Amino acid sequence: MKTIIRNANLIDGIARKPALGVDLLIEDDAIKDIGPELKTGDVAVSIDAAGKTVMPGLIDAHLHLMGIRGYNPILVYTDPPFLRATRGVADVRNLIEAGFTAVRCAGSNLSISLNRAIEEGTIPGPRIVASNLAISQTAGHGDLHMLPREWLAGPYFSSRIADGPDDCRKAAREQIREGAGVIKIMTTGGVLSEKDSPAQPQFVDEEVAAIVEEAHRVGLKVMSHAQSPAGIQLALRNGVDTIEHAIYLDEKTIDLLLEKNAVVVPTFAIVDAIVKYGRVAGVREYAMRKAEESHKAHIESIRNAFDAGVKIAAGTDFPGSPGVAHGDNAVELEIFVEQLGLSPMDAIISATRIGAEALGMDDKIGTLSPGKKADLLIVDGDPTQDIKILQDKSAIKLVMRSGQIAVDRR
């Protein structure tokens, strides 16, 4: 089937300025041609985008499809699993309706099944690159220390606890067996984990190397929760592909990020929400303290990395709870502009082209050019002038995924 979009102002994810008065020809699931006044012959669908912006679909490179509705991590265990799965169906629908055509889930036992349901056409939603269970050491960021150990081995746990190179290798293979599209590990402590610190490295070289080897053998990338230099460097020197959070960066770590051509996904939105609303929402005091301590340093670190040339992708770390709900993920781009100081175009590129690279899908999505999948938005307005417009769902007039109209508000 052929679709023509005419008279668009085009943000293609590559050029620094929109191109005006452009046509896009879409054939089946891919972009066939782009240019002014294209001659197309017979087409099944013609869309007039005069005065509107056509841009790549948005990508959230770090979120959690957990189906929880609160800030307490033990809800993953105490909420009925079928209730969480049902909420997950609503969450992926909210994401596609907000213009997110691809996401990377950084730890959830729901995401592989949700992706299967989307791909078979049962439910609407974005492409999901799913890690399944994140891999954590004992007493690490993914080991919920406040829970009895016997709870952590059940089928609804969100992490796989692994210790030693052999067990880490097996843990990676288990996620691959379940259908993971990325392997998630944790090489430092974190803000929301009770008994560790973002400054503390987790795992050792041999453990990380074993996980990375297994992932790369089957063509999967590895993403690491890593918030401070020792754990970030541990991940990078053993071949990890993307660094998540990167709250504390020094010059040596930034140099290593550049040397390894790694992508950083800072996830400002979750910490910003915790700082603003956490106490009201019941976030525990240890997490509030760590979030407040890290907030300013996080902005400074990522600004220094961006200025040095490190690739920055947009991701929220949202779990779907009130205040951090799926569908509100474009707030990360506002933070990139208003707090980090990026231009709106740089923020858009972080949520399109660089996001696709983080997902390992930059050969298919993230930019609009002939041969790429037709994942795109038609926006009533110019997000390079007002980045907040991407949070206004009424302004997102059309969402297309693989050449099919997923949302139509024209």
C-alpha positions as CSV (number, residue, x, y, z in Angstrom):
1,M,0.0,0.0,0.0
2,K,1.2,3.5,-0.9
3,T,0.7,6.5,1.3
4,I,1.8,10.1,0.5
5,I,2.2,12.8,3.0
6,R,2.4,16.2,1.3
7,N,3.6,19.7,2.2
8,A,5.2,18.8,5.5
9,N,7.8,20.7,7.4
10,L,10.3,17.8,7.9
11,I,12.5,17.1,10.9
12,D,14.3,14.0,9.7
13,G,16.5,13.4,12.8
14,I,19.7,14.3,10.8
15,A,19.6,17.9,9.6
16,R,19.9,20.7,12.1
17,K,16.9,22.6,10.7
18,P,13.5,21.5,9.4
19,A,13.1,21.3,5.7
20,L,10.0,23.1,4.4
21,G,7.3,21.9,2.0
22,V,8.4,18.3,1.7
23,D,6.5,15.2,0.6
24,L,7.1,11.7,1.9
25,L,6.1,8.6,0.0
26,I,5.5,5.5,2.1
27,E,5.2,2.0,0.6
28,D,4.0,-0.8,2.8
29,D,6.1,-0.4,6.1
30,A,8.9,1.8,4.8
31,I,9.7,5.2,3.5
32,K,10.1,5.0,-0.3
33,D,11.1,8.6,-1.2
34,I,11.3,12.1,0.3
35,G,11.4,15.4,-1.7
36,P,9.4,18.3,-2.9
37,E,6.3,17.7,-5.1
38,L,6.9,14.0,-5.5
39,K,5.2,12.3,-8.5
40,T,3.7,9.1,-7.1
41,G,1.1,7.7,-9.4
42,D,-1.8,6.0,-7.6
43,V,-1.7,6.0,-3.8
44,A,-4.2,4.5,-1.4
45,V,-3.9,7.3,1.2
46,S,-3.1,11.0,0.8
47,I,-2.4,13.2,3.8
48,D,-2.1,16.9,3.7
49,A,0.4,18.1,6.3
50,A,0.6,21.7,5.3
51,G,1.6,23.9,8.2
52,K,2.5,20.9,10.3
53,T,5.7,19.1,11.3
54,V,6.5,15.5,10.3
55,M,9.2,14.0,12.5
56,P,10.5,10.5,13.6
57,G,8.5,8.7,16.2
58,L,9.8,9.4,19.7
59,I,11.9,6.8,21.6
60,D,12.1,6.3,25.3
61,A,15.4,4.5,25.7
62,H,14.9,3.6,29.4
63,L,11.6,2.8,31.1
64,H,10.0,0.0,33.0
65,L,6.7,-1.7,32.0
66,M,6.0,-3.0,35.5
67,G,2.3,-2.3,35.8
68,I,2.6,-0.8,39.2
69,R,0.8,2.3,40.5
70,G,3.0,3.5,43.3
71,Y,6.6,4.3,44.2
72,N,7.2,1.4,46.5
73,P,9.2,-1.3,44.6
74,I,7.7,-4.2,46.6
75,L,4.5,-3.6,44.6
76,V,6.1,-5.8,41.9
77,Y,5.6,-8.7,44.4
78,T,2.4,-7.7,46.3
79,D,0.2,-6.6,43.4
80,P,-1.5,-9.5,41.6
81,P,0.5,-10.4,38.4
82,F,-2.6,-10.3,36.2
83,L,-3.5,-6.9,37.5
84,R,0.0,-5.6,36.6
85,A,-0.2,-7.2,33.2
86,T,-3.6,-5.5,32.5
87,R,-2.1,-2.1,33.6
88,G,0.8,-2.8,31.2
89,V,-1.6,-3.1,28.3
90,A,-3.0,0.4,29.2
91,D,0.6,1.7,29.6
92,V,1.7,0.6,26.1
93,R,-1.4,2.1,24.6
94,N,-0.7,5.4,26.4
95,L,2.8,5.4,25.0
96,I,1.8,5.0,21.3
97,E,-0.9,7.6,21.8
98,A,1.7,10.0,23.1
99,G,3.9,9.5,20.0
100,F,6.4,7.0,21.3
101,T,6.8,4.4,18.6
102,A,9.7,2.6,20.3
103,V,10.9,2.0,23.9
104,R,13.5,0.0,25.7
105,C,12.3,-1.7,28.9
106,A,15.1,-1.8,31.4
107,G,13.7,-4.6,33.7
108,S,10.3,-6.1,33.9
109,N,8.9,-9.6,33.5
110,L,5.9,-8.2,31.6
111,S,7.7,-6.6,28.7
112,I,8.5,-9.6,26.5
113,S,4.9,-10.7,26.6
114,L,3.6,-7.2,26.0
115,N,5.9,-6.9,22.9
116,R,4.6,-10.2,21.6
117,A,1.0,-9.0,21.9
118,I,1.8,-5.8,20.1
119,E,3.7,-7.4,17.3
120,E,0.9,-10.0,16.7
121,G,-1.6,-7.1,16.5
122,T,-3.6,-8.0,19.6
123,I,-3.0,-4.7,21.3
124,P,-1.7,-1.3,20.2
125,G,1.7,-0.1,21.4
126,P,5.3,0.8,20.5
127,R,8.2,-1.5,19.5
128,I,9.6,-2.8,22.8
129,V,13.3,-3.8,23.2
130,A,12.9,-5.8,26.4
131,S,15.6,-6.8,28.9
132,N,13.3,-9.2,30.8
133,L,15.0,-9.5,34.2
134,A,17.8,-7.1,35.1
135,I,20.9,-8.9,36.4
136,S,22.2,-7.8,39.8
137,Q,24.7,-9.1,42.3
138,T,23.6,-10.1,45.8
139,A,23.2,-7.0,47.9
140,G,23.2,-5.0,44.7
141,H,20.9,-2.4,43.3
142,G,18.5,-5.0,42.0
143,D,18.4,-7.0,45.2
144,L,15.5,-5.5,47.2
145,H,17.2,-5.7,50.6
146,M,14.1,-5.0,52.6
147,L,12.4,-8.3,51.4
148,P,13.1,-11.8,52.6
149,R,15.5,-13.7,50.4
150,E,13.0,-16.4,49.6
151,W,10.8,-13.9,47.9
152,L,13.5,-13.1,45.4
153,A,13.4,-16.4,43.6
154,G,9.8,-16.4,42.6
155,P,8.5,-16.1,39.0
156,Y,7.4,-12.4,39.5
157,F,10.7,-11.0,40.6
158,S,12.1,-8.1,38.5
159,S,15.8,-9.0,38.8
160,R,18.0,-12.1,38.5
161,I,20.5,-12.2,41.4
162,A,23.8,-13.6,40.1
163,D,27.2,-14.0,41.7
164,G,30.5,-15.2,40.1
165,P,31.3,-15.4,36.4
166,D,29.6,-18.8,35.8
167,D,26.3,-17.7,37.4
168,C,26.4,-14.4,35.6
169,R,26.9,-16.2,32.3
170,K,24.0,-18.4,33.1
171,A,21.8,-15.4,34.1
172,A,22.5,-13.8,30.7
173,R,21.6,-17.0,28.9
174,E,18.4,-17.2,30.8
175,Q,17.3,-13.8,29.6
176,I,18.3,-14.7,26.0
177,R,16.2,-17.9,26.3
178,E,13.2,-15.9,27.3
179,G,13.5,-13.6,24.3
180,A,15.3,-10.6,25.7
181,G,16.3,-7.9,23.1
182,V,18.9,-6.4,25.4
183,I,20.7,-7.5,28.6
184,K,20.4,-5.1,31.6
185,I,23.0,-5.2,34.4
186,M,23.8,-3.1,37.4
187,T,27.3,-2.0,38.1
188,T,26.7,0.5,40.9
189,G,24.3,1.1,43.7
190,G,21.4,3.5,43.2
191,V,19.0,6.1,44.5
192,L,16.0,3.9,45.2
193,S,17.9,0.9,46.6
194,E,18.1,0.9,50.4
195,K,21.4,-0.4,51.5
196,D,23.8,0.8,48.8
197,S,25.1,4.0,47.4
198,P,25.5,5.3,43.8
199,A,29.2,5.6,44.6
200,Q,29.6,1.9,45.2
201,P,30.7,-0.3,42.2
202,Q,28.9,-3.7,41.9
203,F,30.1,-6.9,40.1
204,V,33.7,-7.4,39.2
205,D,35.4,-7.5,35.8
206,E,35.1,-11.2,35.3
207,E,31.4,-11.1,36.0
208,V,30.6,-8.2,33.7
209,A,32.8,-9.7,31.0
210,A,31.0,-13.0,31.1
211,I,27.6,-11.3,30.7
212,V,28.8,-9.1,27.9
213,E,30.3,-12.0,26.0
214,E,27.1,-14.0,26.1
215,A,25.0,-11.0,24.9
216,H,27.4,-10.0,22.1
217,R,27.6,-13.6,20.8
218,V,24.0,-13.4,19.9
219,G,24.0,-9.8,18.7
220,L,22.4,-8.2,21.8
221,K,23.6,-4.9,23.4
222,V,24.2,-4.6,27.1
223,M,23.0,-1.7,29.2
224,S,24.3,-1.0,32.7
225,H,22.7,1.0,35.5
226,A,25.9,2.9,36.5
227,Q,25.8,6.1,38.4
228,S,29.4,6.9,39.4
229,P,32.9,6.7,37.8
230,A,34.1,3.3,39.3
231,G,31.0,1.4,38.1
232,I,30.8,3.2,34.8
233,Q,34.4,2.5,34.0
234,L,33.9,-1.2,35.1
235,A,31.1,-1.5,32.6
236,L,32.9,0.3,29.7
237,R,36.2,-1.6,29.9
238,N,34.3,-4.8,29.7
239,G,32.3,-3.9,26.6
240,V,28.9,-2.6,27.9
241,D,27.2,-0.6,25.2
242,T,25.1,2.0,27.0
243,I,25.4,3.6,30.4
244,E,22.2,4.4,32.3
245,H,21.9,7.4,34.6
246,A,25.6,8.5,34.8
247,I,24.9,10.8,37.7
248,Y,28.6,11.5,38.6
249,L,31.1,11.8,35.8
250,D,34.7,12.9,35.9
251,E,37.0,13.7,33.1
252,K,38.5,10.3,32.9
253,T,35.1,8.7,32.6
254,I,34.0,11.1,29.9
255,D,37.1,10.3,28.0
256,L,36.4,6.6,28.3
257,L,32.8,7.1,27.1
258,L,34.1,8.8,24.0
259,E,36.8,6.1,23.4
260,K,34.2,3.4,23.6
261,N,31.6,5.3,21.6
262,A,29.0,4.6,24.3
263,V,25.6,6.1,24.6
264,V,24.5,7.7,27.9
265,V,20.8,7.6,28.9
266,P,20.6,10.0,31.9
267,T,16.9,9.6,32.9
268,F,16.5,13.0,34.5
269,A,12.7,12.8,34.6
270,I,12.5,10.1,37.4
271,V,14.8,11.9,39.7
272,D,13.1,15.3,39.0
273,A,9.8,13.8,39.9
274,I,11.1,12.2,43.1
275,V,12.6,15.5,44.2
276,K,9.4,17.4,43.4
277,Y,6.7,15.0,44.5
278,G,8.4,12.1,46.3
279,R,7.6,12.9,49.9
280,V,3.9,13.4,49.0
281,A,3.9,10.1,47.1
282,G,5.5,8.2,49.9
283,V,9.0,7.7,48.7
284,R,11.1,6.5,51.6
285,E,13.5,9.0,53.2
286,Y,16.7,7.2,52.2
287,A,15.7,7.6,48.6
288,M,14.7,11.2,49.0
289,R,18.0,12.1,50.5
290,K,20.0,10.4,47.7
291,A,17.8,12.0,45.0
292,E,18.2,15.5,46.4
293,E,21.9,15.0,46.8
294,S,22.4,13.9,43.2
295,H,20.1,16.2,41.3
296,K,22.5,19.2,40.7
297,A,25.5,17.0,40.1
298,H,23.6,14.9,37.5
299,I,22.8,18.0,35.4
300,E,26.4,19.2,35.5
301,S,27.8,15.8,34.6
302,I,25.6,15.3,31.6
303,R,26.2,18.8,30.4
304,N,29.9,18.2,30.6
305,A,29.6,14.9,28.7
306,F,27.4,16.5,26.0
307,D,29.8,19.4,25.5
308,A,32.7,16.8,25.1
309,G,30.7,15.0,22.4
310,V,29.2,12.0,24.3
311,K,26.0,10.8,22.7
312,I,23.0,11.4,25.0
313,A,19.7,9.5,24.5
314,A,16.4,10.4,26.1
315,G,14.9,8.0,28.6
316,T,12.7,8.6,31.6
317,D,13.0,5.5,33.9
318,F,9.3,5.8,34.4
319,P,7.6,2.8,35.9
320,G,4.0,3.9,35.1
321,S,3.0,5.2,38.6
322,P,1.1,8.5,39.1
323,G,3.4,11.4,38.4
324,V,5.7,9.2,36.3
325,A,3.0,7.7,34.1
326,H,3.6,6.2,30.7
327,G,2.3,8.7,28.1
328,D,4.0,11.6,29.9
329,N,7.5,10.6,28.9
330,A,8.1,13.6,26.6
331,V,8.8,15.7,29.8
332,E,12.4,14.4,29.5
333,L,12.9,16.5,26.4
334,E,11.6,19.6,28.3
335,I,14.2,18.9,31.0
336,F,16.9,18.5,28.3
337,V,16.1,22.0,27.1
338,E,15.2,23.9,30.3
339,Q,17.6,22.4,32.8
340,L,20.4,20.8,30.7
341,G,20.5,23.7,28.3
342,L,20.2,21.8,25.0
343,S,18.6,23.2,22.0
344,P,15.1,21.8,21.1
345,M,16.6,20.1,18.0
346,D,19.3,18.4,20.1
347,A,16.6,17.2,22.5
348,I,14.6,15.8,19.5
349,I,17.7,14.1,18.1
350,S,18.3,12.5,21.5
351,A,14.8,11.0,21.5
352,T,15.0,9.9,17.8
353,R,18.3,9.2,16.1
354,I,20.4,8.6,19.2
355,G,17.6,6.7,21.0
356,A,17.5,4.3,18.0
357,E,21.2,3.8,18.4
358,A,20.8,3.0,22.1
359,L,18.2,0.4,21.1
360,G,20.4,-1.1,18.4
361,M,17.8,-0.2,15.8
362,D,19.4,2.8,14.1
363,D,19.4,0.8,10.8
364,K,15.6,0.7,10.9
365,I,14.2,3.7,12.9
366,G,15.2,7.0,14.5
367,T,15.5,9.0,11.3
368,L,13.3,9.6,8.3
369,S,15.1,8.6,5.1
370,P,14.4,6.2,2.2
371,G,14.6,2.6,3.3
372,K,13.8,3.3,7.0
373,K,10.7,2.1,8.7
374,A,7.8,4.6,8.5
375,D,7.7,5.4,12.2
376,L,6.6,9.0,12.3
377,L,4.5,11.7,13.8
378,I,2.5,14.6,12.4
379,V,2.6,17.5,14.9
380,D,0.5,20.6,14.8
381,G,3.2,23.1,15.5
382,D,7.0,23.3,15.5
383,P,8.7,21.5,18.4
384,T,12.0,23.2,17.5
385,Q,10.4,26.4,18.7
386,D,8.4,24.9,21.6
387,I,9.6,21.5,22.8
388,K,6.7,21.3,25.3
389,I,4.3,20.8,22.4
390,L,5.4,17.2,22.3
391,Q,3.7,16.8,25.7
392,D,0.4,18.0,24.3
393,K,-1.3,14.8,22.9
394,S,-3.9,16.9,21.1
395,A,-1.1,18.5,19.0
396,I,0.1,15.0,17.9
397,K,-2.3,14.7,15.1
398,L,-1.1,11.4,13.7
399,V,1.2,8.5,14.8
400,M,2.4,6.0,12.2
401,R,4.2,2.8,13.0
402,S,5.6,0.7,10.2
403,G,3.5,2.6,7.7
404,Q,0.3,1.9,9.6
405,I,-1.7,4.7,11.2
406,A,-1.8,3.9,14.9
407,V,-3.3,7.2,16.2
408,D,-5.3,9.6,14.1
409,R,-6.5,12.9,15.7
410,R,-6.9,14.9,12.4
